[in-house]
Amino acid sequence: MATQKELRRLRIRRNIRSKVVGSPEKPRLSVFRSNTTIYAQLIDDATGKTLASASSTELAKGKSANITTAKEVGKKVAEIALSSGISAVVFDRGGYLYHGKVKALAEGAREGGLKF
């Protein structure tokens, strides 16, 4: 059973997804955060395919994700995107507050060269 906090996040996420749509030229940078890890994906919503992804499990083996790890994940997904020819994205925070790990991931992606 989902808690009130999870239901609130899912409601916010649904509202964000109704407005944020990724295309092949400008894919959606989707963020998922758990208690221990953080994931980022570049998604083309027209075809429903993931173009690139990065996670804290790849970078910090055995460690819990923190703000510095989240920033590294953002830089890693930006590096993969730029090598694929993608320079601009739309940011989907996934219903999470733009604060802490989510903000660090976004800043890392910007530092890596993505525009949003």
TATAKA-V717026 format. One record per pair of residues at least 12 apart in sequence whose ideal C-beta (glycine too) atoms are under 7 Angstrom apart, sorted by the first residue. I is the first residue (numbers start at 1). J is the second residue. D is the distance in Angstrom with one decimal. If there is no record, write none. Layout:
i=I j=J d=D
i=I j=J d=D
This chain:
i=9 j=95 d=4.1
i=9 j=96 d=6.9
i=10 j=95 d=6.5
i=12 j=95 d=4.2
i=13 j=94 d=5.6
i=13 j=95 d=3.2
i=16 j=92 d=6.2
i=16 j=93 d=6.8
i=16 j=95 d=6.4
i=20 j=90 d=5.4
i=20 j=92 d=5.0
i=21 j=45 d=5.2
i=22 j=43 d=5.3
i=22 j=44 d=5.7
i=22 j=45 d=4.4
i=22 j=90 d=5.9
i=23 j=44 d=6.8
i=23 j=46 d=5.8
i=24 j=44 d=5.1
i=24 j=46 d=6.2
i=26 j=88 d=5.0
i=26 j=89 d=6.2
i=26 j=90 d=5.9
i=27 j=42 d=4.5
i=27 j=43 d=5.8
i=27 j=44 d=5.1
i=27 j=51 d=5.5
i=27 j=86 d=6.3
i=27 j=89 d=5.6
i=28 j=43 d=4.8
i=28 j=45 d=6.1
i=28 j=89 d=6.8
i=28 j=90 d=5.3
i=28 j=92 d=5.0
i=29 j=42 d=5.8
i=29 j=89 d=4.3
i=29 j=90 d=6.9
i=29 j=91 d=5.2
i=29 j=92 d=6.4
i=29 j=109 d=6.5
i=29 j=116 d=6.8
i=30 j=43 d=5.5
i=30 j=92 d=4.6
i=30 j=94 d=6.2
i=31 j=92 d=6.7
i=31 j=93 d=5.7
i=31 j=94 d=4.8
i=31 j=96 d=6.7
i=31 j=102 d=5.6
i=31 j=105 d=6.0
i=32 j=94 d=5.7
i=33 j=96 d=5.7
i=33 j=101 d=5.7
i=33 j=102 d=6.4
i=36 j=64 d=4.8
i=36 j=65 d=6.3
i=37 j=55 d=6.1
i=37 j=56 d=4.8
i=37 j=57 d=5.5
i=37 j=65 d=5.1
i=38 j=55 d=6.9
i=38 j=56 d=5.0
i=38 j=65 d=4.7
i=38 j=70 d=5.0
i=38 j=73 d=5.7
i=38 j=101 d=5.4
i=38 j=105 d=6.2
i=39 j=53 d=7.0
i=39 j=55 d=4.4
i=40 j=53 d=6.7
i=40 j=54 d=5.3
i=40 j=73 d=5.5
i=40 j=74 d=6.6
i=40 j=77 d=4.5
i=40 j=105 d=5.9
i=41 j=53 d=4.5
i=42 j=77 d=6.6
i=42 j=81 d=5.6
i=42 j=86 d=6.5
i=42 j=89 d=6.4
i=51 j=84 d=6.4
i=51 j=86 d=6.8
i=52 j=77 d=5.9
i=52 j=80 d=4.2
i=52 j=81 d=5.3
i=52 j=84 d=6.1
i=53 j=77 d=7.0
i=54 j=73 d=5.0
i=54 j=76 d=4.1
i=54 j=77 d=4.1
i=54 j=80 d=6.5
i=55 j=73 d=6.4
i=56 j=69 d=4.8
i=56 j=70 d=7.0
i=56 j=73 d=5.5
i=59 j=72 d=5.2
i=59 j=73 d=6.3
i=59 j=76 d=6.6
i=65 j=101 d=6.6
i=67 j=100 d=6.4
i=67 j=101 d=5.9
i=67 j=104 d=4.4
i=70 j=101 d=4.1
i=70 j=104 d=4.1
i=70 j=105 d=4.5
i=70 j=108 d=6.9
i=71 j=104 d=4.5
i=71 j=105 d=6.8
i=71 j=107 d=6.3
i=71 j=108 d=3.7
i=72 j=108 d=6.5
i=73 j=105 d=5.6
i=73 j=108 d=6.7
i=74 j=104 d=7.0
i=74 j=105 d=4.2
i=74 j=106 d=6.4
i=74 j=107 d=6.6
i=74 j=108 d=2.6
i=74 j=109 d=3.9
i=74 j=112 d=6.4
i=75 j=108 d=4.5
i=75 j=111 d=6.2
i=75 j=112 d=4.2
i=77 j=109 d=6.1
i=78 j=109 d=4.6
i=78 j=112 d=2.6
i=78 j=113 d=5.3
i=78 j=114 d=4.6
i=79 j=112 d=5.7
i=81 j=114 d=6.1
i=82 j=113 d=5.2
i=87 j=113 d=6.9
i=87 j=114 d=6.8
i=87 j=115 d=6.0
i=88 j=115 d=4.5
i=88 j=116 d=6.6
i=89 j=114 d=5.5
i=89 j=116 d=5.0
i=90 j=116 d=6.1
i=91 j=106 d=6.1
i=91 j=116 d=4.9
